[in-house]
Amino acid sequence: MTELPMFPLGAVLLPGEELPLRIFEPRYRRLVEHCLATDGRFGVVLIERGSEVGGGDVRTDVGTVAQIDRYVRRMGGEFTLVCRGTERIRVRSWLPEDPYPLAEAEPWPDEVQPAVDLIPLLGKRDEIERLAAQLARRDGAKPRRWPKLKLPENPVERSYFLARALPLSDADRHRALAAPGPADRIRLLTDALDDVIASLRFRLQ
């Protein structure tokens, strides 16, 4: 368990993902100054209800550690950051917010789970690409080319890679982040793509 500065956001940060941030609110400028003077790490959790600015939000208790990779200090004290998601964490308790959000959090490693078949997920991704191309052509646009997936060998890294690469809502991305292990995460992602396919088919009607 460790005390960690926290940055609640209206979006989900996944391990391995890049996070650009513009910091202008005074409490978060102080958070960044603290991080730059120490190890450059802070926690990111999803705001379930409320706003990023001003406080009073309702937050999830599962998040990701962000590591500051690059930063620019602007005139007036604002910051532009480029951060990277590293490890998953679970918030055990929120501490008094003085001068910025703080929490006691602990690392939450993935469970070791048996391998799971990726063919259903990859088939649904191909279907989404096909439907998205139809939709673009119908609207007079050029279909975008989807990159080929170069999947990591490590099952945990592979499951997070797919969670980052797929066209998912923040709710589904958060469920993927909170999955106990890589096999559960892959099954969740596979099911989530059904909603994407249904939405595209509806728009094509």
N, C-alpha and C positions, 0 to 999 in steps of 0.2 A: 504494500500500500504506500502511495506517495502523494504528496500535495502537488497539484498540477494547476497552472493557470489554464483557464478554459475560455474557449471562443464558441458560443452557440451560434449556429448558422441556419439559414433557411434551406440548406442543401446538405447532402451527405458526402463526406469524404471517405473514400475507401483506401485501404493500404495499397501503396504503389502508385497512387494517383497524384497528379500535380494540382496544386491549389493556388491560383493567383488571388491576392487580396489587396484592397485599398483600405487603409486604416485611417479614419478621420475622427472617430468618436474619442474624447479625451481618455476614458477609462481603458480603451483598447490600445491607445497610443502608449499608455503607461505599461500595459501588458507586454507590448512589443519591446519597449525599452528594457523591461526586466528580462525578457527572453534573450535579447541580444547581449545582455551583461552576464548571462549564465550559459545554459546549454542549447538555447535556440529552440526549445520544445514547448508546445502547448497542446491541450486537448481540444478536439472539435466534436461537438454533438449536434444533432438535428433539433431544431425548434419545432415542437409539435403544434403549438399554438402561440400566437403573439408575433412580435417583431424583433429583428436583429438590433434595432436602435431603441435605446431608452429603457430597456429592462422590462420586467414583468412578464417574461415569456415562460412557457411550459416546455421543459426539455426532456429528451430521451436520456436513458442511463447507459446507453452503449455508444461508444464513439471511437475515434482514431487519433493517435498522436500525430501532430503535424510538426515537421522539422523545417525551420527556415533555411532555405538554400541560398537565396539572394534577396537583397533589399535595397531600396532607395529611400533616403530621407528627404521629403519634400519641404519646400518653404512653408512655414507656419506649423511645422511639426508633424505633418501627415507622413504616412509611410506607404510605399508600394512594395508588396512582398511576393515572392514566389516560394511556396512551401511544397513539401512532399509528405504524403501520408505514409506512416511507417507501421506501427503495430496497433492492433485493436485493444481497446481498454473498456473496462466496466466501471462506471461511477458508483462508488459505495455511499458517498454522502456529499452534499453541497455545503460549503463553508460560507461564512459571512463574506459578502462581496465588497471588500474594501482593500484596494481601490478598484478591483476588477473581479470578474467571476473566478472562483477557486473551488476545487473539489478534491476530495480524497478518492483516488482512482487506482486501479490495479490492472496489470496486463491480463488479457483474456486470450490465451492461445487456443487455436483450433483443436478439437478432438481428433485423434487418429481414427479414420473411418475407412471401410473397404472402398475400393474403386467403384465408380459408377459409370454407366454407359453414356458417352457424350453424343451418340448418333442422334437421339431424338432432339436434343437441344440444337445441334448444328443444322439438322433438317428444318427446324422452325426458323432459324436465322436465315437460311436460304429462301424460305417462303416469304419472310418479311422483306428481304431484298427484292424479290420478284414483284410483290405487291406494291412496294414503294416505287419501283420503276414504272409500273403501270400507271400509278397515280400521277407521277411526274409527267409522263408522256401525255396523259389525258389533259393535264393543265398546261401543256405547251412548254414544259421545262425539260432540260436534259437530265436523265437519271444520273445520280451520283454513283461513282464506282466505290463499292465497299472494299476496304482492304482485306487481304487474306490474313487469316488468324495464324499467328505463330505462337502456339500454345507452350507455356513453360512445362517442364517435366515435373516439377514439384506440384503435388495435387492441391495444396493450399494456395500457392501462387497462381496456379492455373484457374482455380475457382474465382479468385479475386480479379484476375485478368478478364475473365468472361463477364463478371459483374460490371467491370468498367467499360467493356467494349459493346455491350448490348444496349439497345434503345429502351431503357427502363425508366419508370417514374421514380421519384425520390422515395416514395413509400416502399416500392419493391427493392430499391437499392438498400434501404435501411433494413428490410427483412433479410436481405442477403448478408449484410454486415453482421446481423445478430444470429445467423444460422450457427448451430453448434460446431459443425465441421464441414469439410469440402464436399462430401457426398450430399449432405443435406442442402448445401448451398446450390449445387448443380441441379438438384431436383426442384428447388424453389425457383431458380432461374428458368428452367424448362417450362414450369407451369405458368410463370409470369408472361412468357412470350405469347401464350394463348390470347391474352387480353390485347396485346399489340396487334396480333393477326386479326382479331375480331374488329378492332377499330379501323384498320386499313380496309378490310372488306366492306365495312359499313360506308366508309367514305367513297368507295368505288361504285356503290349502288346508284 
